[in-house]
Amino acid sequence: MTGFFIALLSGALMSVQGVFNTQVTRTTGMWVSNAWVQLSAFAICLVMWLIMGRDSIATIGEVQPKYMLLGGVIGAGITWTVIKSMAQLGPAKAALLIVMSQLIVAYLIELVGLFGVEKEPFSWRKVIGMGIALIGTTIFQWK
């Protein structure tokens, strides 16, 4: 049950962060805003590392496969795409499309077993659920 509430909090934080970042970008520009987001996240992680424990930084070199280390690069891309989509679509529409994209890609990753994720069998129930969500997205977007 804890994971459920953490996921809800994550979604809420992502929506608020997207709005904040979009507002900062209006004043500073895309790459200053994006750099600030990444730098402030680094600072918080550094403080938490100092407070919570001292896992060895050297173990980052042991990560395999090496492309898994691209999470920060992807994070910069996420920040850019969230800012651009929220600025052009508004927070609600952008968040809805972002979540739908996350759901579809995550399910495909599970189906194929990409990136070391355990492969899951195909489920019509999940596909129908995503279809219903897509219909809801269309209704939400309808003018």
N, C-alpha and C positions, 0 to 999 in steps of 0.2 A: 504494500500500500504506500510505503514511503516513496518508491520510485514514481508512482502515479502523481503524487503531490509535487515532487521535484520536477517532473515533466511539465506540469501546469505552471509552476513558477518559472521554468525556463522559457516557456512560450510568452508569458507575461513580460518577463525581463527583455526578451528579444524585441517585442513590440515597442516597449518604452525606449529601449536603446535606439531602435530605428528612428523614432521620432526625434530623440535628442540629437543623434548624429546628423539627421537631415537639417535640423535647425542650425547646428554648428557649421555645417557646410555652406549654408547661405551667407555666413559672415566670413569664413576663412578660406573656402574653396575645398574641392574634393580631397586633394592629397594631403593638405595640412590637417583636415578633419580626420582622415583615415589614419594618418601617422599618429595623431593625438590618441585615437582609440587604441591603437596597438601599443603605444608607449605607456599609456595609463594602465592598460591590462598587464603589461610586463611588470610595471611597478607594483601593482597589487599582488601578482604572483610571486615576486621577489620577497615582499614583506611576509606573505603567507608561508613561503618556504622557510624564512628565518624564524617564524613563530611556531609553525606546526611540525617541523621536522627537517632533517637535513639529508634527504636522499641524495646520492652522489650525482653530480652533474655529469660526470664522466660516462655514466651509463647511457646517456643519449647516443653515444657512439656505437652502442651495442644493438640499437634498434634495427630490426630486419623485417621486411625489406626496407631499404633506405628511402624509397619514395614515401613511406609513411611519415617522414619528417617534414612533408610539405603542408602540414596542417596550418602553420602560420601564414604561408602564402595563400592558401585557400581562404583563411580568415580575412585577409586583406581584400580578397575578391568578394567575399560575402558582405563585408562592410560596404564596399563600393556598390554592389548590386542592390542591397537593401536601401541605401541612401537614394540611389537613382530611381528605384521603383516607387518608394514612398513619396518622393518629390513629384513624380509624374502621375501616380495613381491615387495617392492618399494612403494613410496608414491601414485602413481596414481592407481595401481591395488588395493592396500589396501583400499584407500579411496573409490573407486568404490564399492568394496564388502561391506565395512562398511555402505555406504549409502543405498545399496540394502537391507541389513539386517535391517537397521533402518526403511526403508519404509515398509517392510513386517511385522515386529513385530508391528510397530505402527498401521498398518491397522488391524491386528488381535486384538490388544487391543481395537480399536474402535468397531470392529464387536462384540466382546464378552462383551464389556463394563467393562473391567478390571480396577482395581485400582481407581474406582470412576469416570472414564471417561464416558461421555454420550454414550450410545450404538447407533451405526449407522447401518442402513440397508445395507444388502449385495448389492454390485454394480458390475455388470459385466464390466462396463466401467473401474472401478478402477483395477479390476483383469486383464483385457486386457492390460491396461497401464503398470501394473507391469510386465506382460509377455513380453511386448515389451522392457521394461527396462532390463529384464533378458536376452533377446536375444542380446541387445546392449552390455551388460556386457560380454556375451560369445564372441561376435565379438571382443571386446576390448582385451580380454584375449588371443585370438587366435594367435598362433605363426606360 
